[in-house]
């Protein structure tokens, strides 16, 4: 459990709710749907390999 607390602190969690996307982005608090959508798109773009 202590490892979970340390990981949460690294992401910037200071309360609940708190969401971690792709183990790279933290989203704190109740956010509007547009904010979640933007965060999900950013996380997906960063996780998707580019070709070319």
mmCIF file of the N, C-alpha and C atoms, coordinates in Angstrom:
data_MODEL
# 
_entry.id   MODEL 
# 
loop_
_atom_site.group_PDB 
_atom_site.id 
_atom_site.type_symbol 
_atom_site.label_atom_id 
_atom_site.label_alt_id 
_atom_site.label_comp_id 
_atom_site.label_asym_id 
_atom_site.label_entity_id 
_atom_site.label_seq_id 
_atom_site.pdbx_PDB_ins_code 
_atom_site.Cartn_x 
_atom_site.Cartn_y 
_atom_site.Cartn_z 
_atom_site.occupancy 
_atom_site.B_iso_or_equiv 
_atom_site.pdbx_formal_charge 
_atom_site.auth_seq_id 
_atom_site.auth_comp_id 
_atom_site.auth_asym_id 
_atom_site.auth_atom_id 
_atom_site.pdbx_PDB_model_num 
ATOM 1   N N  . UNK A 1 1  ? 0.816   -1.183 0.000   1.00 0.00 ? 1  UNK A N  1 
ATOM 2   C CA . UNK A 1 1  ? 0.000   0.000  0.000   1.00 0.00 ? 1  UNK A CA 1 
ATOM 3   C C  . UNK A 1 1  ? 0.866   1.255  0.000   1.00 0.00 ? 1  UNK A C  1 
ATOM 4   N N  . UNK A 1 2  ? 1.973   1.253  0.690   1.00 0.00 ? 2  UNK A N  1 
ATOM 5   C CA . UNK A 1 2  ? 2.854   2.418  0.711   1.00 0.00 ? 2  UNK A CA 1 
ATOM 6   C C  . UNK A 1 2  ? 3.379   2.743  -0.678  1.00 0.00 ? 2  UNK A C  1 
ATOM 7   N N  . UNK A 1 3  ? 3.634   1.720  -1.480  1.00 0.00 ? 3  UNK A N  1 
ATOM 8   C CA . UNK A 1 3  ? 4.094   1.945  -2.859  1.00 0.00 ? 3  UNK A CA 1 
ATOM 9   C C  . UNK A 1 3  ? 3.015   2.679  -3.654  1.00 0.00 ? 3  UNK A C  1 
ATOM 10  N N  . UNK A 1 4  ? 1.756   2.358  -3.416  1.00 0.00 ? 4  UNK A N  1 
ATOM 11  C CA . UNK A 1 4  ? 0.659   3.051  -4.093  1.00 0.00 ? 4  UNK A CA 1 
ATOM 12  C C  . UNK A 1 4  ? 0.624   4.528  -3.702  1.00 0.00 ? 4  UNK A C  1 
ATOM 13  N N  . UNK A 1 5  ? 0.831   4.805  -2.428  1.00 0.00 ? 5  UNK A N  1 
ATOM 14  C CA . UNK A 1 5  ? 0.844   6.193  -1.970  1.00 0.00 ? 5  UNK A CA 1 
ATOM 15  C C  . UNK A 1 5  ? 1.995   6.967  -2.604  1.00 0.00 ? 5  UNK A C  1 
ATOM 16  N N  . UNK A 1 6  ? 3.158   6.347  -2.678  1.00 0.00 ? 6  UNK A N  1 
ATOM 17  C CA . UNK A 1 6  ? 4.312   7.012  -3.291  1.00 0.00 ? 6  UNK A CA 1 
ATOM 18  C C  . UNK A 1 6  ? 4.060   7.274  -4.770  1.00 0.00 ? 6  UNK A C  1 
ATOM 19  N N  . UNK A 1 7  ? 3.491   6.300  -5.455  1.00 0.00 ? 7  UNK A N  1 
ATOM 20  C CA . UNK A 1 7  ? 3.189   6.475  -6.881  1.00 0.00 ? 7  UNK A CA 1 
ATOM 21  C C  . UNK A 1 7  ? 2.178   7.601  -7.069  1.00 0.00 ? 7  UNK A C  1 
ATOM 22  N N  . UNK A 1 8  ? 1.162   7.647  -6.244  1.00 0.00 ? 8  UNK A N  1 
ATOM 23  C CA . UNK A 1 8  ? 0.155   8.703  -6.346  1.00 0.00 ? 8  UNK A CA 1 
ATOM 24  C C  . UNK A 1 8  ? 0.788   10.075 -6.152  1.00 0.00 ? 8  UNK A C  1 
ATOM 25  N N  . UNK A 1 9  ? 1.685   10.198 -5.201  1.00 0.00 ? 9  UNK A N  1 
ATOM 26  C CA . UNK A 1 9  ? 2.372   11.479 -4.977  1.00 0.00 ? 9  UNK A CA 1 
ATOM 27  C C  . UNK A 1 9  ? 3.197   11.888 -6.187  1.00 0.00 ? 9  UNK A C  1 
ATOM 28  N N  . UNK A 1 10 ? 3.842   10.910 -6.849  1.00 0.00 ? 10 UNK A N  1 
ATOM 29  C CA . UNK A 1 10 ? 4.636   11.229 -8.043  1.00 0.00 ? 10 UNK A CA 1 
ATOM 30  C C  . UNK A 1 10 ? 3.768   11.810 -9.154  1.00 0.00 ? 10 UNK A C  1 
ATOM 31  N N  . UNK A 1 11 ? 2.526   11.357 -9.225  1.00 0.00 ? 11 UNK A N  1 
ATOM 32  C CA . UNK A 1 11 ? 1.613   11.875 -10.243 1.00 0.00 ? 11 UNK A CA 1 
ATOM 33  C C  . UNK A 1 11 ? 0.962   13.189 -9.829  1.00 0.00 ? 11 UNK A C  1 
ATOM 34  N N  . UNK A 1 12 ? 1.148   13.586 -8.599  1.00 0.00 ? 12 UNK A N  1 
ATOM 35  C CA . UNK A 1 12 ? 0.593   14.841 -8.123  1.00 0.00 ? 12 UNK A CA 1 
ATOM 36  C C  . UNK A 1 12 ? -0.737  14.714 -7.408  1.00 0.00 ? 12 UNK A C  1 
ATOM 37  N N  . UNK A 1 13 ? -1.130  13.511 -7.036  1.00 0.00 ? 13 UNK A N  1 
ATOM 38  C CA . UNK A 1 13 ? -2.403  13.314 -6.355  1.00 0.00 ? 13 UNK A CA 1 
ATOM 39  C C  . UNK A 1 13 ? -2.355  13.934 -4.963  1.00 0.00 ? 13 UNK A C  1 
ATOM 40  N N  . UNK A 1 14 ? -3.341  14.768 -4.691  1.00 0.00 ? 14 UNK A N  1 
ATOM 41  C CA . UNK A 1 14 ? -3.453  15.359 -3.363  1.00 0.00 ? 14 UNK A CA 1 
ATOM 42  C C  . UNK A 1 14 ? -4.828  15.114 -2.766  1.00 0.00 ? 14 UNK A C  1 
ATOM 43  N N  . UNK A 1 15 ? -5.706  14.486 -3.533  1.00 0.00 ? 15 UNK A N  1 
ATOM 44  C CA . UNK A 1 15 ? -7.055  14.207 -3.060  1.00 0.00 ? 15 UNK A CA 1 
ATOM 45  C C  . UNK A 1 15 ? -7.749  13.266 -4.019  1.00 0.00 ? 15 UNK A C  1 
ATOM 46  N N  . UNK A 1 16 ? -9.042  13.112 -3.809  1.00 0.00 ? 16 UNK A N  1 
ATOM 47  C CA . UNK A 1 16 ? -9.828  12.250 -4.681  1.00 0.00 ? 16 UNK A CA 1 
ATOM 48  C C  . UNK A 1 16 ? -10.994 13.053 -5.228  1.00 0.00 ? 16 UNK A C  1 
ATOM 49  N N  . UNK A 1 17 ? -11.475 12.769 -6.408  1.00 0.00 ? 17 UNK A N  1 
ATOM 50  C CA . UNK A 1 17 ? -10.966 11.751 -7.317  1.00 0.00 ? 17 UNK A CA 1 
ATOM 51  C C  . UNK A 1 17 ? -9.667  12.195 -7.989  1.00 0.00 ? 17 UNK A C  1 
ATOM 52  N N  . UNK A 1 18 ? -8.897  11.224 -8.413  1.00 0.00 ? 18 UNK A N  1 
ATOM 53  C CA . UNK A 1 18 ? -7.656  11.465 -9.139  1.00 0.00 ? 18 UNK A CA 1 
ATOM 54  C C  . UNK A 1 18 ? -7.493  10.345 -10.150 1.00 0.00 ? 18 UNK A C  1 
ATOM 55  N N  . UNK A 1 19 ? -7.194  10.706 -11.383 1.00 0.00 ? 19 UNK A N  1 
ATOM 56  C CA . UNK A 1 19 ? -7.103  9.736  -12.467 1.00 0.00 ? 19 UNK A CA 1 
ATOM 57  C C  . UNK A 1 19 ? -5.711  9.783  -13.078 1.00 0.00 ? 19 UNK A C  1 
ATOM 58  N N  . UNK A 1 20 ? -5.149  8.614  -13.351 1.00 0.00 ? 20 UNK A N  1 
ATOM 59  C CA . UNK A 1 20 ? -3.841  8.513  -14.003 1.00 0.00 ? 20 UNK A CA 1 
ATOM 60  C C  . UNK A 1 20 ? -4.050  7.873  -15.369 1.00 0.00 ? 20 UNK A C  1 
ATOM 61  N N  . UNK A 1 21 ? -3.532  8.523  -16.397 1.00 0.00 ? 21 UNK A N  1 
ATOM 62  C CA . UNK A 1 21 ? -3.680  8.045  -17.764 1.00 0.00 ? 21 UNK A CA 1 
ATOM 63  C C  . UNK A 1 21 ? -2.323  7.626  -18.302 1.00 0.00 ? 21 UNK A C  1 
ATOM 64  N N  . UNK A 1 22 ? -2.232  6.407  -18.778 1.00 0.00 ? 22 UNK A N  1 
ATOM 65  C CA . UNK A 1 22 ? -0.990  5.874  -19.365 1.00 0.00 ? 22 UNK A CA 1 
ATOM 66  C C  . UNK A 1 22 ? 0.221   5.986  -18.441 1.00 0.00 ? 22 UNK A C  1 
ATOM 67  N N  . UNK A 1 23 ? -0.033  5.979  -17.167 1.00 0.00 ? 23 UNK A N  1 
ATOM 68  C CA . UNK A 1 23 ? 1.058   6.112  -16.192 1.00 0.00 ? 23 UNK A CA 1 
ATOM 69  C C  . UNK A 1 23 ? 1.930   7.333  -16.451 1.00 0.00 ? 23 UNK A C  1 
ATOM 70  N N  . UNK A 1 24 ? 1.341   8.347  -17.078 1.00 0.00 ? 24 UNK A N  1 
ATOM 71  C CA . UNK A 1 24 ? 2.111   9.535  -17.436 1.00 0.00 ? 24 UNK A CA 1 
ATOM 72  C C  . UNK A 1 24 ? 1.392   10.836 -17.094 1.00 0.00 ? 24 UNK A C  1 
ATOM 73  N N  . UNK A 1 25 ? 0.070   10.818 -17.062 1.00 0.00 ? 25 UNK A N  1 
ATOM 74  C CA . UNK A 1 25 ? -0.697  12.036 -16.856 1.00 0.00 ? 25 UNK A CA 1 
ATOM 75  C C  . UNK A 1 25 ? -1.622  11.882 -15.671 1.00 0.00 ? 25 UNK A C  1 
ATOM 76  N N  . UNK A 1 26 ? -1.676  12.904 -14.837 1.00 0.00 ? 26 UNK A N  1 
ATOM 77  C CA . UNK A 1 26 ? -2.590  12.906 -13.708 1.00 0.00 ? 26 UNK A CA 1 
ATOM 78  C C  . UNK A 1 26 ? -3.657  13.956 -13.911 1.00 0.00 ? 26 UNK A C  1 
ATOM 79  N N  . UNK A 1 27 ? -4.884  13.589 -13.592 1.00 0.00 ? 27 UNK A N  1 
ATOM 80  C CA . UNK A 1 27 ? -6.024  14.495 -13.716 1.00 0.00 ? 27 UNK A CA 1 
ATOM 81  C C  . UNK A 1 27 ? -6.711  14.531 -12.363 1.00 0.00 ? 27 UNK A C  1 
ATOM 82  N N  . UNK A 1 28 ? -6.732  15.710 -11.757 1.00 0.00 ? 28 UNK A N  1 
ATOM 83  C CA . UNK A 1 28 ? -7.219  15.838 -10.396 1.00 0.00 ? 28 UNK A CA 1 
ATOM 84  C C  . UNK A 1 28 ? -8.633  16.403 -10.354 1.00 0.00 ? 28 UNK A C  1 
ATOM 85  N N  . UNK A 1 29 ? -9.426  15.847 -9.475  1.00 0.00 ? 29 UNK A N  1 
ATOM 86  C CA . UNK A 1 29 ? -10.753 16.374 -9.219  1.00 0.00 ? 29 UNK A CA 1 
ATOM 87  C C  . UNK A 1 29 ? -11.776 16.030 -10.270 1.00 0.00 ? 29 UNK A C  1 
ATOM 88  N N  . UNK A 1 30 ? -12.990 16.458 -10.009 1.00 0.00 ? 30 UNK A N  1 
ATOM 89  C CA . UNK A 1 30 ? -14.081 16.264 -10.962 1.00 0.00 ? 30 UNK A CA 1 
ATOM 90  C C  . UNK A 1 30 ? -13.872 17.270 -12.089 1.00 0.00 ? 30 UNK A C  1 
ATOM 91  N N  . UNK A 1 31 ? -13.690 16.779 -13.286 1.00 0.00 ? 31 UNK A N  1 
ATOM 92  C CA . UNK A 1 31 ? -13.400 17.627 -14.439 1.00 0.00 ? 31 UNK A CA 1 
ATOM 93  C C  . UNK A 1 31 ? -14.540 17.524 -15.461 1.00 0.00 ? 31 UNK A C  1 
ATOM 94  N N  . UNK A 1 32 ? -14.714 18.569 -16.253 1.00 0.00 ? 32 UNK A N  1 
ATOM 95  C CA . UNK A 1 32 ? -15.707 18.490 -17.326 1.00 0.00 ? 32 UNK A CA 1 
ATOM 96  C C  . UNK A 1 32 ? -15.318 17.414 -18.345 1.00 0.00 ? 32 UNK A C  1 
ATOM 97  N N  . UNK A 1 33 ? -16.308 16.908 -19.057 1.00 0.00 ? 33 UNK A N  1 
ATOM 98  C CA . UNK A 1 33 ? -16.074 15.859 -20.046 1.00 0.00 ? 33 UNK A CA 1 
ATOM 99  C C  . UNK A 1 33 ? -15.046 16.299 -21.088 1.00 0.00 ? 33 UNK A C  1 
ATOM 100 N N  . UNK A 1 34 ? -15.075 17.554 -21.500 1.00 0.00 ? 34 UNK A N  1 
ATOM 101 C CA . UNK A 1 34 ? -14.114 18.044 -22.500 1.00 0.00 ? 34 UNK A CA 1 
ATOM 102 C C  . UNK A 1 34 ? -12.678 17.956 -21.997 1.00 0.00 ? 34 UNK A C  1 
ATOM 103 N N  . UNK A 1 35 ? -12.476 18.177 -20.717 1.00 0.00 ? 35 UNK A N  1 
ATOM 104 C CA . UNK A 1 35 ? -11.138 18.083 -20.137 1.00 0.00 ? 35 UNK A CA 1 
ATOM 105 C C  . UNK A 1 35 ? -10.649 16.642 -20.162 1.00 0.00 ? 35 UNK A C  1 
ATOM 106 N N  . UNK A 1 36 ? -11.531 15.713 -19.797 1.00 0.00 ? 36 UNK A N  1 
ATOM 107 C CA . UNK A 1 36 ? -11.163 14.296 -19.856 1.00 0.00 ? 36 UNK A CA 1 
ATOM 108 C C  . UNK A 1 36 ? -10.858 13.868 -21.284 1.00 0.00 ? 36 UNK A C  1 
ATOM 109 N N  . UNK A 1 37 ? -11.692 14.299 -22.219 1.00 0.00 ? 37 UNK A N  1 
ATOM 110 C CA . UNK A 1 37 ? -11.481 13.933 -23.610 1.00 0.00 ? 37 UNK A CA 1 
ATOM 111 C C  . UNK A 1 37 ? -10.139 14.453 -24.112 1.00 0.00 ? 37 UNK A C  1 
ATOM 112 N N  . UNK A 1 38 ? -9.810  15.673 -23.783 1.00 0.00 ? 38 UNK A N  1 
ATOM 113 C CA . UNK A 1 38 ? -8.524  16.243 -24.189 1.00 0.00 ? 38 UNK A CA 1 
ATOM 114 C C  . UNK A 1 38 ? -7.361  15.463 -23.574 1.00 0.00 ? 38 UNK A C  1 
ATOM 115 N N  . UNK A 1 39 ? -7.473  15.134 -22.298 1.00 0.00 ? 39 UNK A N  1 
ATOM 116 C CA . UNK A 1 39 ? -6.418  14.372 -21.630 1.00 0.00 ? 39 UNK A CA 1 
ATOM 117 C C  . UNK A 1 39 ? -6.275  12.979 -22.232 1.00 0.00 ? 39 UNK A C  1 
ATOM 118 N N  . UNK A 1 40 ? -7.398  12.333 -22.525 1.00 0.00 ? 40 UNK A N  1 
ATOM 119 C CA . UNK A 1 40 ? -7.347  11.003 -23.137 1.00 0.00 ? 40 UNK A CA 1 
ATOM 120 C C  . UNK A 1 40 ? -6.717  11.059 -24.527 1.00 0.00 ? 40 UNK A C  1 
ATOM 121 N N  . UNK A 1 41 ? -7.057  12.082 -25.292 1.00 0.00 ? 41 UNK A N  1 
ATOM 122 C CA . UNK A 1 41 ? -6.466  12.222 -26.630 1.00 0.00 ? 41 UNK A CA 1 
ATOM 123 C C  . UNK A 1 41 ? -4.959  12.457 -26.543 1.00 0.00 ? 41 UNK A C  1 
ATOM 124 N N  . UNK A 1 42 ? -4.546  13.283 -25.610 1.00 0.00 ? 42 UNK A N  1 
ATOM 125 C CA . UNK A 1 42 ? -3.118  13.548 -25.429 1.00 0.00 ? 42 UNK A CA 1 
ATOM 126 C C  . UNK A 1 42 ? -2.383  12.278 -25.020 1.00 0.00 ? 42 UNK A C  1 
ATOM 127 N N  . UNK A 1 43 ? -2.924  11.558 -24.059 1.00 0.00 ? 43 UNK A N  1 
ATOM 128 C CA . UNK A 1 43 ? -2.298  10.320 -23.594 1.00 0.00 ? 43 UNK A CA 1 
ATOM 129 C C  . UNK A 1 43 ? -2.229  9.295  -24.722 1.00 0.00 ? 43 UNK A C  1 
ATOM 130 N N  . UNK A 1 44 ? -3.279  9.213  -25.500 1.00 0.00 ? 44 UNK A N  1 
ATOM 131 C CA . UNK A 1 44 ? -3.293  8.255  -26.613 1.00 0.00 ? 44 UNK A CA 1 
ATOM 132 C C  . UNK A 1 44 ? -2.272  8.646  -27.672 1.00 0.00 ? 44 UNK A C  1 
ATOM 133 N N  . UNK A 1 45 ? -2.191  9.917  -27.997 1.00 0.00 ? 45 UNK A N  1 
ATOM 134 C CA . UNK A 1 45 ? -1.228  10.374 -28.997 1.00 0.00 ? 45 UNK A CA 1 
ATOM 135 C C  . UNK A 1 45 ? 0.194   10.099 -28.551 1.00 0.00 ? 45 UNK A C  1 
ATOM 136 N N  . UNK A 1 46 ? 0.474   10.290 -27.286 1.00 0.00 ? 46 UNK A N  1 
ATOM 137 C CA . UNK A 1 46 ? 1.825   10.043 -26.767 1.00 0.00 ? 46 UNK A CA 1 
ATOM 138 C C  . UNK A 1 46 ? 2.156   8.555  -26.726 1.00 0.00 ? 46 UNK A C  1 
ATOM 139 N N  . UNK A 1 47 ? 1.139   7.710  -26.583 1.00 0.00 ? 47 UNK A N  1 
ATOM 140 C CA . UNK A 1 47 ? 1.360   6.275  -26.480 1.00 0.00 ? 47 UNK A CA 1 
ATOM 141 C C  . UNK A 1 47 ? 1.386   5.596  -27.848 1.00 0.00 ? 47 UNK A C  1 
ATOM 142 N N  . UNK A 1 48 ? 0.923   6.295  -28.879 1.00 0.00 ? 48 UNK A N  1 
ATOM 143 C CA . UNK A 1 48 ? 0.840   5.716  -30.217 1.00 0.00 ? 48 UNK A CA 1 
ATOM 144 C C  . UNK A 1 48 ? 2.147   5.973  -30.957 1.00 0.00 ? 48 UNK A C  1 
ATOM 145 N N  . UNK A 1 49 ? 2.824   4.917  -31.383 1.00 0.00 ? 49 UNK A N  1 
ATOM 146 C CA . UNK A 1 49 ? 4.077   5.121  -32.129 1.00 0.00 ? 49 UNK A CA 1 
ATOM 147 C C  . UNK A 1 49 ? 3.807   5.813  -33.453 1.00 0.00 ? 49 UNK A C  1 
ATOM 148 N N  . UNK A 1 50 ? 4.706   6.686  -33.813 1.00 0.00 ? 50 UNK A N  1 
ATOM 149 C CA . UNK A 1 50 ? 4.568   7.361  -35.098 1.00 0.00 ? 50 UNK A CA 1 
ATOM 150 C C  . UNK A 1 50 ? 5.396   6.626  -36.139 1.00 0.00 ? 50 UNK A C  1 
ATOM 151 N N  . UNK A 1 51 ? 4.918   6.654  -37.342 1.00 0.00 ? 51 UNK A N  1 
ATOM 152 C CA . UNK A 1 51 ? 5.652   6.029  -38.448 1.00 0.00 ? 51 UNK A CA 1 
ATOM 153 C C  . UNK A 1 51 ? 5.986   7.097  -39.459 1.00 0.00 ? 51 UNK A C  1 
ATOM 154 N N  . UNK A 1 52 ? 7.019   6.850  -40.200 1.00 0.00 ? 52 UNK A N  1 
ATOM 155 C CA . UNK A 1 52 ? 7.298   7.800  -41.258 1.00 0.00 ? 52 UNK A CA 1 
ATOM 156 C C  . UNK A 1 52 ? 8.680   8.105  -41.332 1.00 0.00 ? 52 UNK A C  1 
# 
